[in-house]
Amino acid sequence: RAFDINPRSPGIRVGRHRRPLGGRRKRMMDVTVALIALVLAAPVMLVIALLIWVTDGGPAIFSHTRVGFNGKPFACYKFRTMVANSQQVLVDYLASNPEAAKEWEQNWKFKNDPRITFLGHILRKSSLDELPQLINVLRGEMSCVGPRPVVPDELQRYGACAADYLQARPGLTGLWQVTGRDAVDYASRVSIDSRYVRNWSIWADVVILGRTIFAVMKFDQAS
């Protein structure tokens, strides 16, 4: 079922959209880019999967529920970058570290996350952990360019900007990733994604895709 946004929250419109942002033009570009990228990246993805299995054991692919177009949930794929018992590690870490709990509440992430493996750090810094999301793009759950995919609880923090998020497919990359990444605070990330939706054009997507290549090379700013 689709996730419902609280209608009592000020400024949030709960209406449903017939088509995702960009319509057929954006979808055609998504499929073309994703197919080409998947073919080119297949050898790299195979190597990464083998490295995860050898160094940490367990499955190489991790999926987590994200909110998609019109609030429909989907399983968002990534290469696994955390230890197998990451949920328990998170619970213990938050319980024993008040400062970390505050950081998690504000940003939904840690500057130094104890759950991430050594290989996971490398994958995240290079953004290679997100390559499996090309499958999500081909399945029509994501777009090559769009808002950052969020979990249901996180969307409640978007306020009026939730309406913008819900009319687009979440993106493998987006305006936030190429303008600030982790250098901007949470509210700024939301505002940037909202601005992308409100000012969308096919040429904006082309520019963002091009800039993404350079953004992922800045390892110190990786998401």
TALIN-V32448 format. One record per residue. N is the residue number from 1. RES is the residue in one letter. SS is DSSP state (helix for helix, strand for strand, loop for the rest). PHI is phi in radians with two decimals (999 if undefined). OMEGA is omega in whole degrees, -180 to 180 (* if undefined). Layout:
N;RES;SS;PHI;OMEGA
N;RES;SS;PHI;OMEGA
This chain:
1;R;loop;999;177
2;A;strand;-1.37;177
3;F;loop;-1.41;-179
4;D;loop;-1.56;175
5;I;loop;-1.56;-177
6;N;loop;-0.94;-178
7;P;loop;-1.17;179
8;R;loop;-1.45;178
9;S;loop;-1.24;-175
10;P;loop;-1.12;173
11;G;loop;1.48;-177
12;I;loop;-1.67;176
13;R;loop;-1.71;-173
14;V;loop;-1.81;-177
15;G;loop;-1.11;180
16;R;loop;-1.82;-180
17;H;loop;-1.82;-178
18;R;loop;-1.26;-179
19;R;loop;-2.32;177
20;P;loop;-1.16;177
21;L;loop;-0.86;176
22;G;loop;1.61;177
23;G;helix;0.99;-174
24;R;helix;-1.18;-179
25;R;helix;-1.07;-180
26;K;helix;-1.17;-180
27;R;helix;-1.15;178
28;M;helix;-1.08;178
29;M;helix;-1.16;179
30;D;helix;-1.01;-177
31;V;helix;-1.11;-179
32;T;helix;-1.09;-178
33;V;helix;-1.13;-178
34;A;helix;-1.14;179
35;L;helix;-1.11;180
36;I;helix;-1.11;-179
37;A;helix;-1.13;-179
38;L;helix;-1.15;178
39;V;helix;-1.12;-179
40;L;helix;-1.20;-175
41;A;helix;-1.57;-175
42;A;helix;-0.94;179
43;P;helix;-1.08;179
44;V;helix;-1.13;-179
45;M;helix;-1.12;178
46;L;helix;-1.12;179
47;V;helix;-1.10;180
48;I;helix;-1.07;180
49;A;helix;-1.05;179
50;L;helix;-1.16;180
51;L;helix;-1.14;178
52;I;helix;-1.11;-179
53;W;helix;-1.12;-178
54;V;helix;-1.25;-173
55;T;helix;-1.48;-175
56;D;helix;-2.31;-177
57;G;loop;1.25;178
58;G;loop;1.34;-177
59;P;loop;-1.20;-180
60;A;loop;-1.48;-177
61;I;strand;-1.78;178
62;F;strand;-2.05;176
63;S;strand;-2.20;-180
64;H;strand;-2.52;-178
65;T;strand;-1.21;175
66;R;strand;-2.19;180
67;V;strand;-1.64;-178
68;G;loop;-1.86;-180
69;F;helix;-0.96;-179
70;N;helix;1.04;177
71;G;helix;1.45;-179
72;K;strand;-1.31;-179
73;P;strand;-1.32;175
74;F;strand;-2.61;178
75;A;strand;-1.50;-179
76;C;strand;-1.57;-174
77;Y;strand;-1.64;173
78;K;strand;-2.59;167
79;F;strand;-1.22;-177
80;R;loop;-1.23;-179
81;T;loop;-2.02;-178
82;M;strand;-2.01;176
83;V;loop;-1.11;-174
84;A;loop;-1.08;-179
85;N;loop;-1.73;-172
86;S;helix;-1.06;-178
87;Q;helix;-1.13;179
88;Q;helix;-1.18;177
89;V;helix;-1.07;179
90;L;helix;-1.11;-179
91;V;helix;-1.03;-179
92;D;helix;-1.13;-178
93;Y;helix;-1.16;179
94;L;helix;-1.16;-178
95;A;helix;-1.20;-175
96;S;helix;-1.76;-175
97;N;loop;-2.40;-178
98;P;helix;-1.03;180
99;E;helix;-1.14;178
100;A;helix;-1.16;178
101;A;helix;-1.10;178
102;K;helix;-1.16;179
103;E;helix;-1.09;179
104;W;helix;-1.13;-180
105;E;helix;-1.11;-177
106;Q;helix;-1.42;-170
107;N;helix;-2.10;-177
108;W;loop;1.04;175
109;K;loop;-2.89;178
110;F;loop;-1.97;173
111;K;loop;-1.17;176
112;N;loop;-2.18;-174
113;D;loop;-1.50;-178
114;P;loop;-1.23;-178
115;R;loop;-1.46;-172
116;I;strand;-1.43;179
117;T;loop;-1.38;178
118;F;helix;-1.05;178
119;L;helix;-1.12;179
120;G;helix;-1.05;177
121;H;helix;-1.05;-180
122;I;helix;-1.13;-179
123;L;helix;-1.10;-180
124;R;helix;-1.24;180
125;K;helix;-1.08;-180
126;S;helix;-1.65;-177
127;S;loop;1.15;178
128;L;helix;-1.20;180
129;D;helix;-1.13;-177
130;E;helix;-1.61;-179
131;L;loop;-0.99;179
132;P;loop;-1.06;178
133;Q;helix;-1.19;172
134;L;helix;-1.04;175
135;I;helix;-1.15;177
136;N;helix;-1.05;179
137;V;helix;-1.15;-180
138;L;helix;-1.12;179
139;R;loop;-1.39;179
140;G;loop;1.45;-180
141;E;loop;-1.55;-180
142;M;strand;-2.32;174
143;S;strand;-2.06;175
144;C;strand;-1.10;179
145;V;strand;-2.23;180
146;G;loop;3.07;177
147;P;loop;-1.12;177
148;R;strand;-1.12;-179
149;P;loop;-1.13;-177
150;V;loop;-2.14;175
151;V;loop;-1.45;-176
152;P;helix;-0.96;-178
153;D;helix;-1.10;-178
154;E;helix;-1.20;-178
155;L;helix;-1.10;179
156;Q;helix;-1.07;-179
157;R;helix;-1.49;-176
158;Y;helix;-1.36;-180
159;G;helix;1.04;-179
160;A;helix;-1.10;-179
161;C;helix;-1.26;178
162;A;helix;-1.05;180
163;A;helix;-1.09;177
164;D;helix;-1.20;-180
165;Y;helix;-1.02;-172
166;L;helix;-1.25;-180
167;Q;loop;-1.64;180
168;A;loop;-2.24;168
169;R;loop;-1.38;176
170;P;strand;-1.05;-173
171;G;strand;-1.92;171
172;L;strand;-1.13;170
173;T;strand;-2.32;-178
174;G;loop;-2.98;-177
175;L;helix;-1.10;180
176;W;helix;-1.06;-177
177;Q;helix;-1.09;-176
178;V;helix;-1.76;180
179;T;helix;-2.03;-178
180;G;loop;-2.72;-175
181;R;helix;0.90;-175
182;D;helix;-1.38;180
183;A;helix;-1.35;-180
184;V;loop;-1.93;-179
185;D;loop;-1.38;-173
186;Y;helix;-1.08;-179
187;A;helix;-1.06;179
188;S;helix;-1.22;177
189;R;helix;-1.08;179
190;V;helix;-1.08;-179
191;S;helix;-1.11;180
192;I;helix;-1.14;179
193;D;helix;-1.11;179
194;S;helix;-1.12;179
195;R;helix;-1.13;177
196;Y;helix;-1.05;-178
197;V;helix;-1.10;-175
198;R;helix;-1.22;-177
199;N;loop;-2.05;-174
200;W;loop;-1.08;168
201;S;loop;-2.67;-180
202;I;helix;-1.11;180
203;W;helix;-1.25;175
204;A;helix;-1.09;177
205;D;helix;-1.10;180
206;V;helix;-1.07;180
207;V;helix;-1.11;-180
208;I;helix;-1.11;177
209;L;helix;-1.06;179
210;G;helix;-1.14;-179
211;R;helix;-1.23;179
212;T;helix;-1.07;-180
213;I;helix;-1.00;-180
214;F;helix;-1.39;-178
215;A;helix;-1.12;-177
216;V;loop;-1.25;177
217;M;loop;-1.37;180
218;K;loop;-1.55;-173
219;F;helix;-1.01;-178
220;D;helix;-1.27;-180
221;Q;helix;-2.03;-176
222;A;loop;-1.18;-179
223;S;loop;-1.48;*
